[in-house]
Amino acid sequence: MGSVLDFLSHTREGPRHAILIDPADQTPEVAANRAMAAAHAGSKMILVGGSSDTDMENVHATIVAIKEALELVDWATSQDAGSSSEDLQIPVVLFPQGAASLSPSADAITFMMLMNSTDPRFLIGEQVKGAPYVRKAGIEPLPMGYLICEPGGKAGQVGKADLIRPGETERVAAYAMAAECLGFGMFYLEAGSGAKNPVNANLIKAARDACDMPIVVGGGIRDGKTAHQATQAGADWIITGNLTEDFDEVGQLQTVLTDLINHIRT
């Protein structure tokens, strides 16, 4: 696989979808099955992490299981005479809660700054702890500005975030400009895992108008209509996490994700 950041930044095919898998909430085998369902539905990236209960062991085991499962998807896709090499690129990317939940088997890592945290640990502390591991393992870093919006959920609480309110468009725009000036390659607007409400569309539009980076939006997105509203406002990537865990039957999960992804592409 080439540069994951280049792949994520490529917007020729329009907005795309990724799932977030939390190793603390499912076994590696279940995670692998859900990742395969997402791949068949049209997801273009698998994120692994996101919980305060993750550690090196369960993160690594989950990533290895997912990558082995995706190799089967790649092989099956390669047998299709109409497929291309681009069809096979589904990176498995670390989305860590800190430096204690990494894996050398990941294709890349979201090397992010929680920009509206009031705790230096999430501004630079965890990054300093994790950088030697990332460099030694040869994992591609994806420099990313990360902003938590209301309601924020557990991510906002753990990250001690000064939450962005729905009407604070100028504040979001300023953060997006700062992220671009700092050299970040992506900008993530997060409403929090299991949020009742997604990121406000006006905030997404403000970020979109303020920078040229890919805009990633997650939290509170459970259906195609909500996903479509986010992409219409300017989101390049839609992330769903809790939705993935709502279905034990992978066939049903694939059907639901297919419908959501079709709305994203509309």
C-alpha positions in Angstrom: 0.0 0.0 0.0 1.2 3.5 -0.8 0.8 6.6 1.4 -2.3 6.2 3.5 -2.5 10.0 3.9 -2.5 10.4 0.1 -5.3 7.8 -0.1 -7.4 9.5 2.5 -6.9 12.9 0.9 -8.0 11.7 -2.5 -11.5 13.1 -3.0 -12.1 12.2 -6.7 -14.7 9.7 -5.9 -16.5 12.0 -3.4 -17.3 11.4 0.3 -16.3 8.1 1.8 -17.2 6.0 4.8 -15.1 4.4 7.5 -16.0 2.3 10.6 -14.5 2.6 14.0 -14.0 -0.6 15.9 -13.4 -0.6 19.6 -11.3 -3.6 20.7 -12.7 -3.2 24.3 -16.2 -3.9 23.1 -15.8 -7.0 20.9 -13.5 -9.9 20.4 -11.0 -9.9 17.5 -13.1 -12.4 15.7 -16.2 -10.4 15.9 -14.3 -7.2 14.9 -12.9 -9.0 11.8 -16.4 -10.2 10.7 -17.7 -6.6 11.1 -14.8 -5.2 9.2 -15.4 -7.7 6.3 -19.1 -6.7 6.3 -18.1 -3.0 6.1 -15.7 -3.7 3.3 -18.3 -5.5 1.3 -20.7 -2.6 1.9 -18.3 -0.1 0.5 -16.4 1.3 3.5 -12.9 2.5 2.6 -11.1 2.5 5.9 -11.1 0.7 9.2 -10.3 2.6 12.4 -9.3 0.7 15.5 -9.4 2.2 19.0 -11.4 4.9 20.7 -11.9 3.5 24.2 -10.3 4.2 27.5 -10.3 0.4 28.1 -8.0 -0.5 25.2 -4.5 -1.7 25.6 -1.6 -3.0 23.5 -2.8 -6.6 23.7 -6.4 -6.2 22.6 -5.6 -3.5 20.0 -2.9 -5.6 18.3 -5.0 -8.8 18.3 -7.9 -6.9 16.8 -5.8 -5.3 14.0 -4.1 -8.6 13.1 -7.5 -10.4 12.9 -9.0 -7.6 10.7 -6.0 -7.5 8.4 -6.2 -11.3 7.9 -9.9 -11.0 7.1 -9.4 -8.1 4.7 -6.8 -10.2 2.8 -9.6 -12.6 2.0 -11.7 -9.6 0.7 -8.8 -8.4 -1.4 -8.3 -11.8 -2.9 -12.0 -12.2 -3.7 -12.1 -8.7 -5.3 -8.9 -9.4 -7.3 -10.7 -12.3 -9.0 -13.2 -9.9 -10.5 -12.1 -9.0 -14.0 -13.5 -5.5 -13.6 -11.6 -4.7 -10.4 -8.6 -2.4 -10.2 -5.8 -2.0 -7.6 -7.6 0.9 -6.1 -10.6 -1.4 -5.2 -8.3 -3.3 -2.9 -7.1 -0.4 -0.7 -8.8 -0.6 2.7 -6.2 0.7 5.2 -6.5 -0.4 8.9 -5.6 2.7 10.9 -5.0 3.2 14.6 -7.3 5.6 16.3 -5.7 5.5 19.8 -6.9 7.0 23.1 -3.2 7.2 24.0 0.3 5.9 23.7 -0.6 2.7 25.6 -2.8 1.2 22.9 -0.8 0.9 19.7 0.2 -1.9 17.3 3.0 -2.3 14.8 0.7 -4.1 12.4 -1.4 -1.1 11.6 -1.1 0.6 8.2 -1.1 4.1 9.8 -2.0 6.0 12.9 -4.1 9.1 13.4 -1.4 11.2 15.1 -3.7 13.8 16.4 -3.9 16.8 18.7 -7.1 17.2 20.7 -7.0 20.9 19.9 -9.7 22.0 22.4 -8.5 20.0 25.3 -7.6 21.9 28.5 -5.1 19.2 29.4 -1.5 19.3 28.0 -1.6 15.5 28.0 -3.9 15.5 25.0 -2.3 18.5 23.3 1.3 17.1 23.2 1.9 14.7 26.1 0.6 11.4 24.7 2.1 12.3 21.3 5.6 12.6 22.8 5.1 9.2 24.5 3.9 7.5 21.4 6.3 9.0 18.8 9.3 6.7 19.5 7.1 3.7 19.2 5.5 4.9 15.9 8.9 5.7 14.4 10.5 2.4 15.5 7.5 0.4 14.2 7.5 2.2 10.9 3.8 3.1 11.2 2.7 6.0 8.9 1.6 9.0 11.0 -1.5 10.9 9.8 -1.2 14.4 11.3 -4.7 15.4 12.4 -6.4 18.2 14.2 -9.1 16.7 16.4 -12.0 18.9 17.7 -14.7 17.7 20.1 -18.1 19.3 19.7 -21.3 19.1 21.9 -22.5 16.8 23.3 -18.9 15.4 23.4 -19.7 12.1 25.3 -16.9 10.1 27.0 -14.3 11.5 24.6 -15.0 15.0 25.7 -14.9 14.0 29.4 -11.7 12.0 29.2 -10.1 14.5 26.9 -11.2 17.4 29.2 -12.4 19.3 26.1 -13.8 22.8 26.1 -16.6 21.7 23.9 -17.6 23.5 20.7 -21.2 24.6 20.8 -23.5 24.4 17.7 -23.4 28.1 17.0 -19.6 28.6 17.4 -18.9 28.6 13.6 -16.2 31.3 13.9 -14.4 29.3 16.6 -14.4 26.2 14.5 -13.1 28.1 11.5 -10.3 29.5 13.5 -9.3 26.0 14.7 -9.4 24.7 11.2 -7.1 27.5 10.0 -4.8 26.9 12.9 -4.7 23.1 12.1 -3.8 23.9 8.5 -1.1 26.4 9.5 0.4 23.7 11.9 0.7 21.4 8.9 -2.0 18.8 9.8 -3.2 16.7 6.9 -6.8 16.1 8.2 -9.4 17.8 10.4 -11.8 15.7 12.5 -15.0 17.0 14.1 -16.2 14.6 16.8 -19.6 14.7 18.6 -18.7 11.8 20.8 -19.3 8.1 20.7 -23.0 7.3 21.0 -23.9 11.0 20.8 -27.6 11.8 20.7 -26.9 14.6 18.2 -24.3 14.7 15.4 -21.9 17.5 14.7 -24.0 20.6 13.7 -24.0 21.0 9.9 -23.1 24.7 10.2 -19.9 23.8 12.1 -18.9 21.3 9.3 -19.5 24.0 6.7 -17.5 26.5 8.6 -14.5 24.1 8.8 -14.9 23.3 5.1 -14.9 26.9 4.1 -11.9 27.7 6.3 -9.4 25.0 5.1 -8.4 22.7 2.2 -7.8 19.6 4.4 -10.1 16.6 4.3 -12.8 17.0 6.8 -13.7 13.9 8.9 -17.0 13.8 10.9 -18.0 11.3 13.5 -20.4 10.7 16.4 -24.2 10.5 16.4 -24.5 9.3 12.8 -26.8 6.3 12.7 -28.6 6.6 9.3 -28.1 7.6 5.7 -30.0 10.9 6.0 -27.8 12.2 8.8 -24.7 11.0 6.9 -25.9 12.8 3.8 -26.5 16.0 5.6 -22.9 15.9 6.9 -21.5 15.3 3.4 -23.6 18.1 2.0 -22.2 20.4 4.6 -18.6 19.5 3.5 -17.5 16.3 5.2 -15.1 14.1 3.1 -15.2 11.1 5.5 -18.1 9.9 7.6 -17.2 7.7 10.6 -19.6 5.4 12.4 -18.8 3.4 15.5 -21.7 2.5 17.7 -23.9 1.7 14.7 -21.5 -1.1 13.8 -21.9 -2.6 17.3 -25.7 -2.6 17.1 -25.8 -5.7 14.8 -24.6 -9.1 15.8 -25.6 -10.6 12.5 -23.0 -9.4 9.9 -25.4 -9.8 7.0 -27.8 -7.3 8.6 -24.9 -5.0 9.4 -23.7 -5.1 5.7 -27.2 -4.2 4.6 -27.5 -1.2 6.9 -24.0 0.1 6.0 -24.7 -0.4 2.3 -27.8 1.8 2.6 -25.9 4.5 4.6 -23.0 4.5 2.2 -25.4 4.9 -0.8 -26.8 8.0 0.9 -23.2 9.3 1.3 -22.5 8.9 -2.4 -25.8 10.4 -3.5 
